[in-house]
């Protein structure tokens, strides 16, 4: 990524490295564009949420919004999840057995 005015212009980068030393997110910005610190904060919170709760986050997710429960891999897992959802209706919502959302508290 180089700017048109120069063949050697630097770019800015933000790297997110997890506690195990694995790089999990990289953001690149041209030097003419400032960073969005609200987005950086959202990414940090989102990555922590994914690790802590085993969920996925939809596009444009914000803290406090519903998260996606990954789909079950087996019939048994689907049945267990269905029992969990039915027992905790205040914490989950479903569009179908396959698409389940967890409320962020």
NORMOFEN-V741737 format. One record per residue. N is the residue number from 1. RES is the residue in one letter. PHI is phi in degrees with one decimal (none if undefined). OMEGA is omega in degrees with one decimal (* if undefined). D_CENTER is the distance of its C-alpha to the mean C-alpha in whole Angstrom. Layout:
N,RES,PHI,OMEGA,D_CENTER ; N,RES,PHI,OMEGA,D_CENTER
//
This chain:
1,X,none,179.9,25 ; 2,X,-127.6,176.5,28 ; 3,X,-78.4,-177.7,30 ; 4,X,-66.2,-176.6,33 ; 5,X,-72.9,-173.1,35 ; 6,X,-147.0,175.6,35 ; 7,X,-84.2,-176.3,34 ; 8,X,-123.1,-177.8,33 ; 9,X,-63.0,-179.5,31 ; 10,X,-79.7,171.0,28 ; 11,X,-116.3,176.3,25 ; 12,X,-97.1,177.8,22 ; 13,X,-137.5,174.2,19 ; 14,X,-121.2,-178.8,16 ; 15,X,-115.5,174.7,15 ; 16,X,-110.6,-177.6,13 ; 17,X,-119.4,-177.3,15 ; 18,X,-76.5,-178.1,14 ; 19,X,-59.4,178.1,17 ; 20,X,-86.1,179.6,18 ; 21,X,86.3,-179.4,19 ; 22,X,-96.0,177.8,16 ; 23,X,-73.9,-174.5,15 ; 24,X,-114.0,177.6,11 ; 25,X,-149.1,175.2,11 ; 26,X,-133.2,174.2,14 ; 27,X,-118.3,176.0,14 ; 28,X,-114.8,178.0,18 ; 29,X,-130.7,170.4,20 ; 30,X,-67.0,-175.9,24 ; 31,X,-63.9,179.4,26 ; 32,X,-83.6,-176.9,27 ; 33,X,-116.1,178.1,24 ; 34,X,-72.2,179.1,22 ; 35,X,-79.0,176.6,19 ; 36,X,-102.9,-175.1,17 ; 37,X,-71.8,173.3,16 ; 38,X,-65.2,177.8,15 ; 39,X,-68.7,177.7,12 ; 40,X,-61.8,177.8,12 ; 41,X,-63.1,179.3,12 ; 42,X,-61.1,179.2,9 ; 43,X,-64.4,179.5,7 ; 44,X,-60.8,179.7,9 ; 45,X,-61.7,-179.8,8 ; 46,X,-63.3,179.3,5 ; 47,X,-64.1,177.2,6 ; 48,X,-65.7,179.0,9 ; 49,X,-64.4,178.8,7 ; 50,X,-59.5,179.8,6 ; 51,X,-65.5,-174.5,9 ; 52,X,-73.5,-171.1,11 ; 53,X,-114.4,178.6,11 ; 54,X,63.4,-178.6,10 ; 55,X,-111.9,170.3,8 ; 56,X,-117.4,-177.9,6 ; 57,X,-116.7,180.0,4 ; 58,X,-74.1,176.9,7 ; 59,X,-55.1,178.0,8 ; 60,X,62.6,178.7,9 ; 61,X,-58.3,174.3,7 ; 62,X,-128.6,176.8,9 ; 63,X,-52.8,-178.2,10 ; 64,X,95.7,179.1,13 ; 65,X,-92.3,-179.0,12 ; 66,X,-61.7,178.4,11 ; 67,X,-113.4,-178.8,9 ; 68,X,-98.3,174.1,10 ; 69,X,-85.5,-179.4,12 ; 70,X,-55.1,-177.2,12 ; 71,X,-65.8,178.3,16 ; 72,X,-70.1,-178.3,19 ; 73,X,-94.6,-178.2,20 ; 74,X,-135.1,176.1,24 ; 75,X,-62.1,179.8,26 ; 76,X,-62.8,178.7,26 ; 77,X,-65.0,177.8,23 ; 78,X,-64.6,178.6,23 ; 79,X,-66.0,177.5,26 ; 80,X,-63.4,179.3,24 ; 81,X,-64.6,179.2,21 ; 82,X,-61.3,176.6,23 ; 83,X,-62.9,178.7,25 ; 84,X,-61.4,-179.2,23 ; 85,X,-63.7,-179.1,22 ; 86,X,-64.8,179.9,25 ; 87,X,-79.7,-175.8,26 ; 88,X,-132.5,-174.4,23 ; 89,X,-62.1,178.0,23 ; 90,X,-74.7,-176.5,22 ; 91,X,-101.3,-175.3,19 ; 92,X,-132.7,169.3,18 ; 93,X,-140.0,-177.9,19 ; 94,X,-132.4,168.6,19 ; 95,X,-91.8,179.6,20 ; 96,X,-164.9,-179.3,22 ; 97,X,-58.3,-175.0,22 ; 98,X,-85.7,-174.5,19 ; 99,X,-112.7,-177.7,16 ; 100,X,-123.7,178.3,16 ; 101,X,-115.4,176.1,14 ; 102,X,-114.5,179.7,13 ; 103,X,-75.7,176.9,14 ; 104,X,-88.6,-178.4,13 ; 105,X,-104.5,*,16
//
